[in-house]
Amino acid sequence: MTYLKTRLPEVKVFKDPVHRYVHVSDQIIWDLIATKEFQRLRRIHQLGTTSLTFHGAEHSRFNHSLGVYEITRHIVEGTFANEIQWDNEERLVALCAALLHDLGHGPFSHAFEKVFSTDHEHYTMAIITGNTEVRTVLERAGTHFPEKVAAVINKTYQNQTLVKLISSQIDADRMDYLLRDAYYTGVSYGNFDMERIMRVMRPSPDGNGVIIKASGMHAVEDYIVSRYQMYQQVYFHPVSRSAEVLLWKILERARNLHERDYHFAQTPVQLLPFLNRDVSLEEYITLDDTVLMYFFFDMAT
């Protein structure tokens, strides 16, 4: 497929506070970033209610997704380049999966999932394989290319080394969100030597995962401690958690009132499918943090 081999006339870059630059040279990645489903991630906060505690934490899933893509690109095209002979299709499956791994997150992410029993990974795969702009772009690389990308998210892709790069205990996802969340919250707990970890990463000999050289043990220990401290000091901060509980209660109250045929002064149109427990993919995609905050504000006034 020619689209698999199509490169941009020149490398595009996004200036990034964590990785300095995010590099894009493949046409398919550039086109995916431009889709409405990916652009929606600009309106989904990475840390939900945490910005009420750490006021700088206003970053989005869009920022984070670009960061995960950049780390994965660095590993696939750099660290593992001499270890694995990636064919171009598999290289792009890895990059596309990294970029799109959080595509299905709803507003306020995990708090929203708790109330309405949604699963962001399910919706991520649905967006990749459904009637969306994202699927249209992916199909240009091959009829079954969207399903291959979705299989990485579902952890069923045949090349488990590729899966583990994006979802494991030391993966591109976790490495980016620790560094990014530390940067935007203004804390130092999440900082660790990512460059060192990437230098000592290797594909496992059985081709079924990722291993770390023994010489990188201390960098990994530092990463583990950083992750523990971020959970204790940021993700589980009592003020952030209490705000999350309030969010649950607001949504639960709205659902209970709706079930009793209560007439809201301002009908929460985009929320009705969730209240009715009958949500289409198109309806799911229309909801984001800004829409939900509008309804909160409107109901409060």
Rosetta blueprint (number, residue, H / E / L):
1 M L
2 T H
3 Y H
4 L H
5 K H
6 T L
7 R E
8 L E
9 P E
10 E E
11 V E
12 K E
13 V E
14 F E
15 K E
16 D E
17 P L
18 V L
19 H L
20 R E
21 Y E
22 V E
23 H E
24 V E
25 S E
26 D E
27 Q H
28 I H
29 I H
30 W H
31 D H
32 L H
33 I H
34 A L
35 T L
36 K H
37 E H
38 F H
39 Q H
40 R H
41 L H
42 R H
43 R H
44 I L
45 H E
46 Q L
47 L L
48 G H
49 T H
50 T H
51 S H
52 L H
53 T L
54 F L
55 H L
56 G L
57 A L
58 E L
59 H L
60 S E
61 R H
62 F H
63 N H
64 H H
65 S H
66 L H
67 G H
68 V H
69 Y H
70 E H
71 I H
72 T H
73 R H
74 H H
75 I H
76 V H
77 E H
78 G H
79 T H
80 F L
81 A L
82 N L
83 E L
84 I L
85 Q L
86 W L
87 D L
88 N H
89 E H
90 E H
91 R H
92 L H
93 V H
94 A H
95 L H
96 C H
97 A H
98 A H
99 L H
100 L H
101 H L
102 D L
103 L L
104 G L
105 H L
106 G L
107 P L
108 F L
109 S H
110 H H
111 A H
112 F H
113 E H
114 K H
115 V H
116 F H
117 S L
118 T L
119 D L
120 H H
121 E H
122 H H
123 Y H
124 T H
125 M H
126 A H
127 I H
128 I H
129 T H
130 G L
131 N L
132 T L
133 E H
134 V H
135 R H
136 T H
137 V H
138 L H
139 E H
140 R L
141 A L
142 G L
143 T L
144 H L
145 F H
146 P H
147 E H
148 K H
149 V H
150 A H
151 A H
152 V H
153 I H
154 N L
155 K L
156 T L
157 Y L
158 Q L
159 N L
160 Q H
161 T H
162 L H
163 V H
164 K H
165 L H
166 I H
167 S L
168 S L
169 Q L
170 I L
171 D L
172 A H
173 D H
174 R H
175 M H
176 D H
177 Y H
178 L H
179 L H
180 R H
181 D H
182 A H
183 Y H
184 Y H
185 T H
186 G L
187 V L
188 S L
189 Y L
190 G L
191 N L
192 F L
193 D L
194 M H
195 E H
196 R H
197 I H
198 M H
199 R H
200 V H
201 M E
202 R E
203 P E
204 S L
205 P L
206 D L
207 G L
208 N L
209 G L
210 V E
211 I E
212 I E
213 K L
214 A H
215 S H
216 G H
217 M H
218 H H
219 A H
220 V H
221 E H
222 D H
223 Y H
224 I H
225 V H
226 S H
227 R H
228 Y H
229 Q H
230 M H
231 Y H
232 Q H
233 Q H
234 V H
235 Y H
236 F L
237 H L
238 P H
239 V H
240 S H
241 R H
242 S H
243 A H
244 E H
245 V H
246 L H
247 L H
248 W H
249 K H
250 I H
251 L H
252 E H
253 R H
254 A H
255 R H
256 N H
257 L H
258 H H
259 E H
260 R L
261 D L
262 Y L
263 H L
264 F L
265 A L
266 Q L
267 T L
268 P L
269 V H
270 Q H
271 L H
272 L H
273 P H
274 F H
275 L H
276 N L
277 R L
278 D L
279 V L
280 S L
281 L H
282 E H
283 E H
284 Y H
285 I H
286 T H
287 L L
288 D L
289 D H
290 T H
291 V H
292 L H
293 M H
294 Y H
295 F H
296 F H
297 F H
298 D H
299 M H
300 A H
301 T L
